[in-house]
């Protein structure tokens, strides 16, 4: 388990103090460990001056409609404390487990949209849910290099919405519909549309989440063990692309 960040700079703390965050969670799973992680994160964030104002949940709704409706709710919400606007939305899927500093670590980058990293819940190919462009693919993207994930902040072309911090104005700059009517998944479709409207997408390769399975939990170790089991010569020949861009 990674160590919590012991301290933040004065500039980061000032940035945290200006943020008003709403958590958005379309629930298709119910894991106690997710709610434990989420509550601990909210408490830890407040303790460092970053205010999580509310959580929006949508249950038993088709995922693209759930995400669309959650944004509608979030854009209308204001702080119950000082009536200020919500500045950021933190998307969390309810089948993840993470440490209390996750929101703070994503927030410190101050980007349009920044995601943590996690693997697919797939024993055979637990690849990171991070993507780069490939125009020949029907979705327009493929998985980020499966050989390595940069240890730090890096730009991508798409990611899943399991743990993403997005500024409010992204949804004001990108026209509706945000999540409906896309091929290859509502999250990938949103990312493609967001890029067309000048939104930069980033991942924090330092921050990996555990993806809760039934009963298995998929973590960075799942990915590393899968890599060790593969034929690296074949994979290296197949993937010849630049995966880290400034």
Backbone torsions as a table, in degrees:
resi	resn	phi	psi	omega
1	UNK	NA	132.8	-178.4
2	UNK	-70.3	153.6	178.9
3	UNK	-78.8	143.2	176.1
4	UNK	-69.3	147.1	176.6
5	UNK	-64.1	120.8	-175.4
6	UNK	-72.6	-21.2	-174.4
7	UNK	-161.1	160.4	177.0
8	UNK	-129.0	153.5	-177.4
9	UNK	-72.2	166.0	178.4
10	UNK	-62.7	-39.7	178.6
11	UNK	-63.7	-41.1	178.6
12	UNK	-65.1	-40.1	179.9
13	UNK	-66.0	-36.5	176.2
14	UNK	-65.1	-40.2	177.3
15	UNK	-63.8	-45.5	178.3
16	UNK	-57.3	-40.9	-175.9
17	UNK	-65.3	-23.4	-179.4
18	UNK	-87.9	-11.2	-175.7
19	UNK	-86.0	145.7	171.0
20	UNK	-131.2	113.3	-169.8
21	UNK	-110.0	138.8	169.8
22	UNK	-117.6	130.1	176.1
23	UNK	-85.8	134.0	-179.8
24	UNK	-121.3	122.5	-174.6
25	UNK	-136.4	106.0	170.4
26	UNK	-80.9	111.3	-170.7
27	UNK	-90.0	115.4	168.1
28	UNK	-116.9	-10.0	175.9
29	UNK	-130.3	158.5	175.1
30	UNK	-133.0	99.6	179.1
31	UNK	-114.2	127.7	178.6
32	UNK	-59.8	-34.6	-177.7
33	UNK	-68.3	-28.5	174.5
34	UNK	-65.8	-48.9	-177.2
35	UNK	-65.3	-34.7	174.4
36	UNK	-61.8	-45.9	179.0
37	UNK	-61.5	-43.6	-176.8
38	UNK	-65.3	-44.4	-179.7
39	UNK	-64.6	-44.6	177.9
40	UNK	-60.5	-38.5	178.9
41	UNK	-64.3	-44.4	179.8
42	UNK	-60.9	-46.7	-179.1
43	UNK	-63.0	-44.6	-178.1
44	UNK	-66.1	-38.4	179.4
45	UNK	-64.5	-47.0	177.7
46	UNK	-59.7	-37.6	179.9
47	UNK	-63.4	-21.6	177.5
48	UNK	-106.3	14.8	173.3
49	UNK	87.2	8.7	178.9
50	UNK	-104.0	119.0	-171.5
51	UNK	-91.7	119.9	169.8
52	UNK	-96.9	113.8	-169.3
53	UNK	-85.3	-35.9	-172.9
54	UNK	-167.8	164.8	172.9
55	UNK	-122.4	134.0	175.6
56	UNK	-107.6	129.7	-176.4
57	UNK	-126.4	139.6	175.5
58	UNK	-130.1	120.6	-176.6
59	UNK	-113.4	148.3	172.3
60	UNK	54.6	40.3	178.0
61	UNK	-128.5	140.6	176.9
62	UNK	-51.1	135.8	-165.8
63	UNK	-56.2	-42.9	-177.3
64	UNK	-67.3	-34.7	177.1
65	UNK	-71.5	-38.4	179.3
66	UNK	-61.0	-46.5	-179.4
67	UNK	-65.0	-40.5	179.8
68	UNK	-61.6	-46.2	-178.5
69	UNK	-68.0	-35.6	178.8
70	UNK	-63.9	-39.1	177.4
71	UNK	-65.4	-41.6	177.5
72	UNK	-56.8	-44.3	178.9
73	UNK	-63.6	-44.8	-174.0
74	UNK	-66.6	-36.9	-179.4
75	UNK	-66.4	-25.7	-179.5
76	UNK	-87.2	-18.9	-173.8
77	UNK	-75.7	145.2	171.2
78	UNK	-127.3	160.8	-179.8
79	UNK	-57.6	136.5	176.7
80	UNK	-77.2	-11.8	-176.2
81	UNK	-93.8	-48.1	-176.2
82	UNK	-130.4	10.4	175.3
83	UNK	64.6	19.0	176.9
84	UNK	-81.8	161.8	-178.9
85	UNK	-74.7	150.5	170.6
86	UNK	-68.3	132.5	-176.1
87	UNK	-99.7	-26.9	-175.3
88	UNK	-140.8	148.6	173.7
89	UNK	-115.6	128.8	175.6
90	UNK	-106.0	108.4	177.4
91	UNK	-82.3	127.3	176.6
92	UNK	-133.4	128.4	170.5
93	UNK	-84.4	146.2	-171.8
94	UNK	-84.9	19.6	175.4
95	UNK	-123.3	36.2	177.1
96	UNK	-123.8	158.7	175.4
97	UNK	-132.6	135.0	-173.2
98	UNK	-152.6	170.9	-178.2
99	UNK	-89.6	162.9	-172.4
100	UNK	-62.9	-21.2	-175.9
101	UNK	-92.0	10.0	-173.7
102	UNK	-58.1	-49.1	-178.7
103	UNK	-61.3	-43.6	179.3
104	UNK	-61.1	-41.5	-178.0
105	UNK	-68.4	-37.1	176.1
106	UNK	-72.8	-37.5	-176.3
107	UNK	-67.7	-31.6	-173.9
108	UNK	-64.0	-20.4	-179.0
109	UNK	-77.4	-24.8	179.5
110	UNK	54.7	53.9	179.2
111	UNK	-109.7	162.7	175.8
112	UNK	-53.3	-48.9	-177.9
113	UNK	-152.8	125.3	-179.5
114	UNK	-137.1	134.8	-175.8
115	UNK	-115.5	147.9	164.5
116	UNK	-77.2	177.6	-177.2
117	UNK	-116.7	139.8	176.1
118	UNK	-152.9	161.9	-177.0
119	UNK	-98.5	155.9	167.7
120	UNK	-59.4	149.7	174.9
121	UNK	-85.0	72.2	-175.4
122	UNK	-139.9	114.3	-176.7
123	UNK	-62.5	-33.2	-176.6
124	UNK	-79.2	-40.5	-177.8
125	UNK	-138.8	75.1	179.9
126	UNK	-79.3	66.8	-177.4
127	UNK	-76.3	150.5	173.6
128	UNK	-62.3	142.4	-178.6
129	UNK	-87.1	67.0	-177.2
130	UNK	-140.4	138.0	-169.7
131	UNK	-134.2	152.6	173.0
132	UNK	-126.0	164.8	-174.2
133	UNK	-63.1	141.5	165.4
134	UNK	-154.4	99.0	-170.8
135	UNK	-63.6	-25.8	-178.1
136	UNK	-75.2	-16.0	177.6
137	UNK	-79.0	142.1	-179.0
138	UNK	-55.8	-31.0	179.5
139	UNK	-86.8	-11.1	-179.1
140	UNK	85.5	-2.1	-178.7
141	UNK	-142.3	162.2	170.2
142	UNK	-134.4	171.0	178.0
143	UNK	-57.9	144.2	170.5
144	UNK	-55.0	158.1	179.4
145	UNK	-42.8	125.6	-179.2
146	UNK	-84.0	4.8	177.7
147	UNK	-87.2	-30.5	-178.8
148	UNK	-164.5	154.8	171.7
149	UNK	-118.5	126.2	-179.9
150	UNK	-56.3	139.6	179.6
151	UNK	-89.6	82.5	-176.6
152	UNK	154.7	-167.5	-178.7
153	UNK	-80.9	132.3	178.6
154	UNK	-148.7	150.0	-179.2
155	UNK	-82.5	146.1	177.4
156	UNK	-137.1	174.7	177.7
157	UNK	-102.1	-17.3	177.3
158	UNK	-167.7	158.8	173.8
159	UNK	-153.3	164.5	172.3
160	UNK	-73.4	167.4	-176.4
161	UNK	-104.0	30.3	-178.5
162	UNK	-72.8	-27.3	-178.9
163	UNK	-160.9	83.8	-173.2
164	UNK	-131.8	129.4	173.9
165	UNK	-101.3	121.7	-174.3
166	UNK	-128.6	135.4	176.6
167	UNK	-68.9	146.6	179.4
168	UNK	-53.6	-43.5	-172.6
169	UNK	-69.3	-11.5	173.8
170	UNK	-59.9	-41.6	-178.3
171	UNK	-79.6	-10.1	172.6
172	UNK	-90.6	-26.1	179.2
173	UNK	-86.7	-30.3	179.5
174	UNK	-94.6	122.4	-176.8
175	UNK	-70.9	155.6	174.5
176	UNK	-70.2	160.4	-11.1
177	UNK	-72.7	146.1	-178.4
178	UNK	-84.3	-41.6	-170.7
179	UNK	-119.4	-10.6	-175.7
180	UNK	-92.3	149.2	171.9
181	UNK	79.3	26.4	-179.2
182	UNK	-110.4	146.4	169.8
183	UNK	-83.4	150.4	173.2
184	UNK	77.0	17.8	177.5
185	UNK	105.5	146.0	-176.2
186	UNK	-69.1	-32.0	-179.2
187	UNK	-73.2	-43.9	177.7
188	UNK	-64.1	-41.0	179.1
189	UNK	-62.7	-41.4	177.1
190	UNK	-61.8	-44.1	-179.6
191	UNK	-59.7	-43.2	179.8
192	UNK	-62.7	-44.7	180.0
193	UNK	-66.7	-39.2	179.9
194	UNK	-62.1	-42.5	179.2
195	UNK	-61.6	-36.3	179.6
196	UNK	-64.6	-20.1	-180.0
197	UNK	-109.6	24.6	170.5
198	UNK	82.7	13.5	179.4
199	UNK	-84.2	131.6	176.5
200	UNK	-93.4	134.4	-178.6
201	UNK	-111.4	132.6	-175.2
202	UNK	-132.3	156.1	171.7
203	UNK	-127.8	146.9	175.0
204	UNK	-102.7	99.4	-176.6
205	UNK	-70.7	-5.7	176.2
206	UNK	-82.5	-17.6	-169.4
207	UNK	-115.7	101.5	177.7
208	UNK	-103.2	138.9	175.5
209	UNK	-102.7	158.6	170.0
210	UNK	-90.4	129.7	178.2
211	UNK	-97.0	113.3	-173.5
212	UNK	-73.9	124.0	176.3
213	UNK	-107.6	-169.8	-178.6
214	UNK	-133.8	92.7	7.3
215	UNK	-98.7	-4.2	-171.0
216	UNK	-75.2	148.2	174.3
217	UNK	-108.3	128.1	-178.2
218	UNK	-98.8	122.0	-176.0
219	UNK	-129.0	-175.0	176.5
220	UNK	-58.8	-31.4	178.1
221	UNK	-65.3	-33.6	175.7
222	UNK	-60.1	-45.2	179.5
223	UNK	-63.8	-46.7	-178.0
224	UNK	-64.8	-39.9	177.8
225	UNK	-65.8	-36.3	177.8
226	UNK	-65.7	-42.6	177.7
227	UNK	-57.6	-43.9	-178.5
228	UNK	-63.4	-26.8	-176.9
229	UNK	-85.5	-6.6	-174.8
230	UNK	-94.1	164.7	172.9
231	UNK	-85.4	101.3	-173.9
232	UNK	-65.3	-28.3	179.0
233	UNK	-65.9	-42.7	179.1
234	UNK	-67.2	-42.6	-179.5
235	UNK	-65.6	-43.0	179.9
236	UNK	-62.9	-36.1	178.8
237	UNK	-71.1	-31.9	-177.8
238	UNK	-75.6	-36.3	-175.4
239	UNK	-107.7	104.7	176.5
240	UNK	-127.7	86.2	-177.3
241	UNK	-150.9	157.8	173.7
242	UNK	-83.3	123.0	-173.5
243	UNK	-107.1	-10.9	178.7
244	UNK	-122.1	118.5	-178.6
245	UNK	-121.1	144.4	-179.5
246	UNK	-76.2	NA	NA
